[in-house]
Each structure stands twice: as structure tokens, then as C-alpha cells.
Amino acid sequence: MRLVPRFSLRTAAVLITLLCLVVAMFAIWHRSAVDQQRAVAAIEAAGGWVKIEESTGYPWLRERLGPHYFDRVTFASVPGEFHWIRRLPQLREVELTGAFADADAGKLVQNRHIERVAVRVAQFGGQGLETLCRIKTLRAIEISGANLGSRDLVCLQRLPRLQSFSLAHAGLDDSTLQVLGSLPALEHLRLQGCLMDGTGFARLAKPTSFTRLKKLDLNSTSLTRAGLRAVAENTRLEQLNLSRTAISDEWLVELAAAESLSHLDLSSTLVTNAGIPHVLALSKLTFLNIAGTRITLSAISGDAKLPRLTGLGVNFHQLDSELAVDQFFQVHPAANLLVREQRLGIDRNSWSQVGNRSRAIALSMIQNHQQMFASYREMQLQLEGQNAQE
């Protein structure tokens, strides 16, 4: 006689409940995957693009159900159709361009994983920043060309995790630093092209201001010598960009207090060979950018040296002789010479000026010092590959 399994009503109810839960979870998963797929299609159709983090697990399920059920969109550059951002729940970084305005900022608040926001539109203002500050997970904010005032930045104090703040070409003065100096986690501050005369940088020297600041970008600001002195007194600074400022040879003596500096950008300034002794006194420098200055390679190839130097950024006209190039590598054997071209592409006819070809890298159309810091090792490997093929 065949035995028929018996279930109590309670057991049957539990099994049915579990089955319903599984079906409901799959339905939610399916809906989320479809929404993400539609959002990506809409963003790309509007001229944007995304980065997808592919899952390596469950390959047999990926084959049968499709990759969009498992892959996660972690970055999106969105020029329009901003409401689709809500359909990307795993988004960690977002770049907003096009017609993005203050009213659209609320469409980001529901995303609980966003850590970095870059806004590159002139229509963005204080109301939009106020809304963005409701995203408590933010670690980095980058804003270019926005209409902001110093009072608009007060809301940043509600972001305890904010580590990086970049503000380019905004009509802000030195009073901005009073707000930014109180941000407890701020490590990287970029104020490129802002309207500052330098008086506000005195706050940098106070022990209660910018307590974790390591990277400071003052590119194209109206920095004064007194301001540079105050900046240098922040002994925690490791990277400093003074490109396109009024800094001169006499000012460089103020950097003596910056004992922790490892990266220094003096590009496109009036500094000459006469100021180099002050730079060589910074013994912890690993990267120095002198492209577009009146400094020649010979000035850094003498008896004095930077013992930890791994990268030097120059233009071709600063390579005053092949002998200077050879001497540079003798004095700094671990360094890479980063040669920046003013035009697109690598001019192979110029390699004879470099002298030591295996140690020289041509950097084309470099837009900022962060790109140069990150790119020189990668571009060296590319050049070595080209040399091997030849």
C-alpha cells in the first residue's frame, strides 16, 4: 500500500507563505532589473553613459536570465531624463550635466548609496546644494560654474562623511573658508578659479580648522604671499596645486614650513631657476610639476636633489640639453620625466630632445594636476610597450 504524506493545515499554511515570499522576492528582483535596464537605455539615449559592475557569481543563472539581473550600475553621467536616477538603487557616483537645475536635485535623495556627485551646470544654485546635503552618504561633491555664495555652503556641515569638495569658477571670496574649515572629515579641497585674495587662508593655520586636509588645489586663484604663508603652516598638507597663481621665486621661501608636502604643482607660474633651492629643500617631494615655468631641467640636475622624487612634469622647451636629461636621471634614478605636449598626440620627432627615451613620457592635453598624478605610471607602461614593439 502506497503511503500518502499528510500535512497539517499549519504546515500547509507555512509552506504556502514561504512560496508566496519567494515569488514576491523574485517579482521585486525582476522589477528592479527591468527598471535598471530601462534607466540605462534612457540615459544612453539622452547622450549619457554608465559604468556597470559585473557580477561573477551564478554564471548558469546569468546565462538563462540575462546579465541585467545581476549587474549593478555604479556610475552614471546624466545629461537629461534625471528621473531615471531613481531606478538605479546601487548608484554610487553620478555626474549631472545638461539642463540639470535645483529642482532636479530631489531625484537623487532616494538613492541610499550615492557617495560622489559632480554637477557641471551653471543653473545649479544654493537650493540645489541644500537638497544634495540631505544625502548623508556623500563623501565627495564636485561643482563647476554654479551660482553659489558663501552662505549656500553652510549646509555642507550636515555631511559628516564629506572628504572631498571641489568648487571651480564660482563667484566665492575668502569668507568661504570659514565654512569649509569646520568640515570634520574634509581631506581634499579644490577651489580652482574662485575669487579669493588670500586673506581667508589664515584660517588654515589654526589648529581647529581643516584638521584632516591633505590635498589643496588653488589653481587660478588670487593667492597672495601672506596667504601662501598661512597655507604652508598647515603641516598636514601633502599635495598642493599653485598652478596659474601669482607665485614667484621670492614667495617659495614660505613653503619651508610645509614639511609633509609630497606633491607640488608650480606649472604656468613665473617661478624661475632662482627659486629652485627653496623647492629642493622639500625633501619629501615625490612629484613636482614645473611645466610652463621658466625653470630648466639643468636647475634640478645639479648636486642638490629630491631624494624621493618619482615624477617631474615639464614642457619640451624646458629640456635645455640632452646632457641635462642624462644628469637628471643620474641624480634621480627612480624618477620618471613627464613631458607635456601642447598639441594632441605624441610627436615622435621630439624624442631626440628627451635623450633618455625609455624614461620619458609624452603627456598630451593634460587638463589638471590630478590627471597628471594618476596618469604618469600608466602612460610609462604604454610607452614601454611601444618601445618593445619597435
C-alpha positions as CSV (number, residue, x, y, z in Angstrom):
1,M,0.0,0.0,0.0
2,R,1.4,3.4,-1.0
3,L,1.9,5.9,1.8
4,V,0.5,9.3,1.2
5,P,2.3,12.1,3.1
6,R,0.0,14.1,5.3
7,F,0.4,17.7,6.3
8,S,-1.4,19.6,8.9
9,L,-3.1,22.8,8.0
10,R,-0.5,24.7,9.9
11,T,2.3,23.1,7.9
12,A,0.5,23.8,4.6
13,A,0.0,27.4,5.6
14,V,3.7,27.8,6.4
15,L,4.7,26.2,3.0
16,I,2.3,28.4,1.1
17,T,3.5,31.5,2.9
18,L,7.1,30.7,2.1
19,L,6.3,30.1,-1.5
20,C,4.5,33.4,-1.7
21,L,7.5,35.1,-0.1
22,V,9.8,33.6,-2.7
23,V,7.5,34.6,-5.6
24,A,7.3,38.1,-4.2
25,M,11.0,38.4,-3.8
26,F,11.6,37.3,-7.3
27,A,9.0,39.7,-8.6
28,I,10.7,42.6,-6.8
29,W,14.1,41.4,-8.1
30,H,12.7,41.2,-11.6
31,R,11.1,44.6,-11.4
32,S,14.3,46.1,-10.2
33,A,16.3,44.5,-13.0
34,V,13.8,45.7,-15.7
35,D,13.8,49.2,-14.2
36,Q,17.6,49.4,-14.3
37,Q,17.7,48.2,-17.9
38,R,15.2,50.8,-18.9
39,A,17.0,53.5,-17.0
40,V,20.3,52.7,-18.7
41,A,18.7,52.7,-22.1
42,A,17.0,56.1,-21.4
43,I,20.3,57.7,-20.1
44,E,22.3,56.4,-23.1
45,A,19.6,57.6,-25.5
46,A,19.9,61.1,-23.9
47,G,23.6,61.1,-24.6
48,G,24.8,59.9,-21.2
49,W,26.7,56.8,-20.2
50,V,27.1,54.4,-17.3
51,K,29.6,52.1,-15.6
52,I,28.4,48.6,-14.8
53,E,29.9,46.4,-12.1
54,E,29.6,42.9,-13.4
55,S,28.8,40.0,-11.0
56,T,30.9,36.9,-11.4
57,G,28.6,34.6,-9.4
58,Y,25.9,32.2,-10.6
59,P,27.1,32.0,-14.3
60,W,24.4,29.5,-15.1
61,L,21.7,31.8,-13.9
62,R,23.3,34.8,-15.8
63,E,23.1,32.6,-19.0
64,R,19.4,31.8,-18.6
65,L,18.0,35.0,-17.1
66,G,20.3,37.7,-18.6
67,P,23.2,39.7,-17.1
68,H,21.0,42.7,-16.2
69,Y,19.5,40.6,-13.3
70,F,23.0,40.5,-11.7
71,D,25.0,43.5,-12.9
72,R,24.9,46.8,-10.9
73,V,25.1,50.3,-12.3
74,T,27.6,52.2,-10.0
75,F,28.3,55.3,-12.1
76,A,26.1,57.4,-14.4
77,S,26.7,60.5,-16.4
78,V,23.3,62.0,-16.9
79,P,22.6,64.9,-19.3
80,G,18.8,64.6,-19.1
81,E,16.0,62.3,-18.1
82,F,17.0,62.8,-14.5
83,H,14.0,60.9,-13.0
84,W,15.6,57.7,-14.2
85,I,18.3,58.1,-11.5
86,R,15.7,56.7,-9.0
87,R,15.7,53.4,-10.9
88,L,19.4,52.9,-10.2
89,P,19.4,51.9,-6.5
90,Q,23.0,50.8,-6.4
91,L,24.4,54.0,-7.9
92,R,27.5,55.3,-6.1
93,E,28.7,58.1,-8.4
94,V,26.7,60.4,-10.6
95,E,27.7,63.2,-13.0
96,L,25.0,65.7,-13.8
97,T,25.2,67.9,-16.9
98,G,22.8,69.4,-19.5
99,A,19.6,71.0,-18.1
100,F,20.1,69.9,-14.5
101,A,18.6,72.5,-12.1
102,D,17.9,72.9,-8.4
103,A,14.5,71.3,-8.7
104,D,16.1,68.1,-10.1
105,A,18.3,67.5,-7.0
106,G,15.5,65.9,-5.1
107,K,15.6,63.0,-7.6
108,L,18.9,61.9,-6.1
109,V,17.9,61.9,-2.4
110,Q,16.2,58.5,-2.6
111,N,19.4,56.7,-3.6
112,R,20.9,55.5,-0.4
113,H,24.3,54.5,-1.8
114,I,25.4,57.7,-3.6
115,E,28.9,58.7,-2.4
116,R,30.0,61.2,-5.1
117,V,28.1,63.8,-7.0
118,A,29.6,66.0,-9.8
119,V,27.5,68.9,-11.0
120,R,28.7,70.7,-14.2
121,V,25.9,73.2,-15.0
122,A,25.5,77.0,-14.5
123,Q,21.9,76.7,-13.4
124,F,22.8,75.0,-10.2
125,G,22.5,77.1,-7.0
126,G,22.1,77.2,-3.3
127,Q,18.7,75.4,-3.2
128,G,20.1,72.5,-5.2
129,L,23.1,72.2,-2.9
130,E,20.8,72.3,0.1
131,T,18.9,69.3,-1.3
132,L,22.0,67.4,-2.1
133,C,23.1,67.8,1.5
134,R,20.2,65.5,2.5
135,I,22.2,62.6,1.1
136,K,24.1,61.6,4.2
137,T,26.2,59.1,2.4
138,L,28.0,61.7,0.3
139,R,31.8,61.6,0.5
140,A,32.7,63.8,-2.5
141,I,31.0,66.8,-4.2
142,E,32.3,68.5,-7.3
143,I,30.7,71.6,-8.6
144,S,31.7,73.7,-11.7
145,G,30.4,77.1,-12.8
146,A,27.5,77.2,-10.4
147,N,25.9,80.3,-8.9
148,L,26.8,79.9,-5.2
149,G,27.6,82.2,-2.3
150,S,29.4,81.5,0.9
151,R,26.1,81.2,2.8
152,D,25.0,78.4,0.5
153,L,27.8,76.2,1.7
154,V,26.7,76.1,5.3
155,C,24.6,73.1,4.6
156,L,27.8,71.1,3.9
157,Q,28.2,70.9,7.7
158,R,25.4,68.4,7.7
159,L,27.6,65.9,5.8
160,P,29.8,64.2,8.4
161,R,31.4,61.9,5.8
162,L,32.3,64.6,3.3
163,Q,36.0,64.0,2.4
164,S,36.4,65.9,-0.9
165,F,34.9,69.2,-2.0
166,S,35.7,70.8,-5.4
167,L,34.4,74.2,-6.4
168,A,35.5,75.6,-9.8
169,H,34.9,79.0,-11.2
170,A,32.3,80.1,-8.7
171,G,32.0,83.7,-7.5
172,L,33.2,83.0,-4.0
173,D,35.5,85.0,-1.8
174,D,37.7,84.2,1.2
175,S,34.8,84.0,3.6
176,T,34.1,80.6,2.0
177,L,37.0,79.1,4.0
178,Q,35.2,79.9,7.3
179,V,32.6,77.3,6.4
180,L,34.9,74.8,4.8
181,G,37.4,74.8,7.6
182,S,34.8,73.4,10.0
183,L,34.1,70.2,8.0
184,P,35.4,67.4,10.2
185,A,36.3,64.8,7.5
186,L,37.5,67.1,4.7
187,E,40.7,65.8,3.2
188,H,40.7,67.2,-0.4
189,L,39.7,70.8,-1.2
190,R,39.7,72.3,-4.7
191,L,38.9,76.0,-5.3
192,Q,40.1,76.4,-8.9
193,G,39.3,79.8,-10.3
194,C,37.4,81.1,-7.3
195,L,37.6,84.9,-6.4
196,M,39.9,84.8,-3.4
197,D,42.5,87.4,-2.5
198,G,44.2,85.2,0.0
199,T,43.2,86.8,3.4
200,G,40.9,83.9,4.2
201,F,43.7,81.3,4.1
202,A,44.9,82.4,7.5
203,R,42.2,80.1,8.9
204,L,44.3,77.2,7.5
205,A,46.9,77.9,10.2
206,K,44.5,77.5,13.1
207,P,44.6,74.0,14.8
208,T,40.8,73.8,14.8
209,S,40.4,74.4,11.1
210,F,40.9,71.8,8.3
211,T,42.1,69.2,10.8
212,R,42.3,66.5,8.1
213,L,43.1,68.5,5.0
214,K,45.8,66.7,2.9
215,K,45.2,68.0,-0.7
216,L,44.6,71.6,-1.6
217,D,44.1,73.0,-5.1
218,L,44.4,76.8,-5.5
219,N,44.8,76.7,-9.3
220,S,43.9,80.1,-10.8
221,T,43.1,81.8,-7.5
222,S,44.3,85.3,-6.5
223,L,46.7,83.9,-3.9
224,T,48.9,86.4,-2.0
225,R,52.2,85.8,-0.3
226,A,50.6,86.1,3.1
227,G,48.0,83.5,2.0
228,L,50.8,81.1,0.9
229,R,52.5,81.5,4.2
230,A,49.3,80.5,6.0
231,V,48.8,77.6,3.7
232,A,52.3,76.3,4.3
233,E,51.8,76.4,8.1
234,N,49.2,73.6,7.8
235,T,51.8,70.8,8.3
236,R,49.3,68.1,7.3
237,L,49.2,69.2,3.7
238,E,50.6,66.5,1.3
239,Q,49.5,67.8,-2.1
240,L,49.4,71.5,-3.1
241,N,48.5,72.9,-6.5
242,L,49.6,76.5,-7.1
243,S,49.3,76.5,-10.9
244,R,48.4,79.7,-12.6
245,T,48.8,81.8,-9.4
246,A,51.0,84.9,-8.9
247,I,53.6,82.9,-7.0
248,S,57.2,84.0,-7.7
249,D,60.7,83.0,-6.7
250,E,60.7,85.1,-3.5
251,W,57.4,83.5,-2.4
252,L,58.8,80.0,-2.4
253,V,60.6,80.6,0.9
254,E,57.2,80.4,2.6
255,L,57.0,76.7,1.7
256,A,59.7,75.8,4.1
257,A,57.1,75.1,6.8
258,A,55.3,72.6,4.6
259,E,57.3,69.6,5.7
260,S,54.8,67.0,4.7
261,L,54.5,68.0,1.0
262,S,54.8,65.1,-1.4
263,H,53.1,66.7,-4.5
264,L,53.7,70.3,-5.6
265,D,52.3,71.9,-8.8
266,L,54.0,75.1,-9.9
267,S,53.0,74.9,-13.5
268,S,52.3,78.1,-15.5
269,T,53.7,80.4,-12.9
270,L,56.6,83.0,-13.0
271,V,59.0,80.8,-11.0
272,T,62.5,80.6,-12.4
273,N,65.7,78.7,-11.7
274,A,66.4,81.2,-8.9
275,G,63.6,79.7,-6.8
276,I,64.6,76.1,-7.1
277,P,66.8,75.9,-4.0
278,H,63.6,76.5,-1.9
279,V,61.9,73.7,-3.7
280,L,64.8,71.3,-3.3
281,A,64.6,71.9,0.5
282,L,61.3,70.0,0.4
283,S,62.8,66.6,1.0
284,K,59.6,64.6,0.9
285,L,58.5,65.6,-2.6
286,T,57.7,62.6,-4.8
287,F,56.1,64.7,-7.6
288,L,56.9,68.1,-8.9
289,N,55.2,69.9,-11.9
290,I,57.1,72.8,-13.4
291,A,55.6,72.7,-16.9
292,G,55.1,76.2,-18.3
293,T,57.5,77.9,-15.9
294,R,61.0,79.4,-16.6
295,I,62.7,76.6,-14.7
296,T,65.0,74.4,-16.9
297,L,65.9,70.8,-16.3
298,S,69.5,71.8,-15.6
299,A,68.4,73.5,-12.3
300,I,67.1,70.2,-11.0
301,S,70.1,68.1,-12.2
302,G,72.8,69.6,-10.0
303,D,74.4,68.3,-6.8
304,A,71.3,69.0,-4.7
305,K,68.4,66.6,-5.3
306,L,65.0,65.5,-4.2
307,P,65.7,62.0,-2.7
308,R,62.2,60.7,-3.1
309,L,61.3,62.2,-6.5
310,T,59.4,59.7,-8.7
311,G,57.9,62.2,-11.3
312,L,58.8,65.6,-12.8
313,G,56.4,67.4,-15.1
314,V,57.9,69.7,-17.8
315,N,57.3,71.0,-21.3
316,F,59.7,70.2,-24.1
317,H,61.2,73.8,-24.1
318,Q,62.5,73.2,-20.6
319,L,64.7,70.3,-21.7
320,D,67.7,72.6,-22.3
321,S,70.1,69.8,-23.3
322,E,70.4,66.1,-23.6
323,L,73.2,66.3,-21.1
324,A,70.7,67.9,-18.6
325,V,68.4,64.9,-19.2
326,D,71.1,62.4,-18.6
327,Q,72.3,64.2,-15.4
328,F,68.7,64.4,-14.2
329,F,68.4,60.6,-14.3
330,Q,71.8,60.1,-12.7
331,V,70.7,62.3,-9.8
332,H,67.2,60.9,-9.6
333,P,67.5,57.3,-10.9
334,A,64.0,56.3,-9.7
335,A,62.2,59.3,-11.3
336,N,60.0,59.5,-14.4
337,L,60.3,62.5,-16.7
338,L,56.9,63.6,-17.7
339,V,57.0,65.7,-20.9
340,R,53.8,67.5,-21.7
341,E,53.0,68.4,-25.3
342,Q,50.8,71.3,-26.2
343,R,49.1,69.5,-29.0
344,L,47.2,66.3,-29.3
345,G,49.2,63.2,-29.9
346,I,52.8,62.2,-29.4
347,D,55.3,64.0,-31.6
348,R,57.9,61.3,-32.3
349,N,60.3,63.8,-33.9
350,S,60.7,65.4,-30.5
351,W,62.0,62.3,-28.8
352,S,65.6,63.2,-29.6
353,Q,65.3,66.2,-27.3
354,V,64.5,63.9,-24.4
355,G,67.7,62.0,-24.6
356,N,66.8,59.0,-22.4
357,R,63.8,57.8,-24.3
358,S,62.9,54.8,-22.0
359,R,62.4,57.1,-19.1
360,A,60.4,59.9,-20.8
361,I,56.6,60.0,-21.2
362,A,54.7,62.4,-23.5
363,L,51.5,63.7,-21.8
364,S,49.0,65.1,-24.3
365,M,46.4,67.7,-23.4
366,I,46.7,67.2,-19.6
367,Q,43.9,69.4,-18.1
368,N,44.7,69.3,-14.4
369,H,47.3,68.1,-11.9
370,Q,45.1,65.2,-10.6
371,Q,45.2,63.7,-14.1
372,M,48.9,64.0,-14.2
373,F,49.4,62.4,-10.8
374,A,47.2,59.5,-11.8
375,S,48.4,59.0,-15.4
376,Y,52.2,59.1,-15.3
377,R,52.7,55.5,-14.3
378,E,50.1,54.1,-16.7
379,M,51.5,56.1,-19.6
380,Q,55.0,55.0,-18.9
381,L,53.9,51.4,-19.2
382,Q,52.2,52.2,-22.6
383,L,55.4,53.8,-23.8
384,E,57.5,50.8,-22.8
385,G,55.1,48.6,-24.7
386,Q,55.5,50.8,-27.8
387,N,59.3,50.7,-27.5
388,A,59.2,46.9,-27.2
389,Q,57.2,46.6,-30.5
390,E,59.7,48.9,-32.3
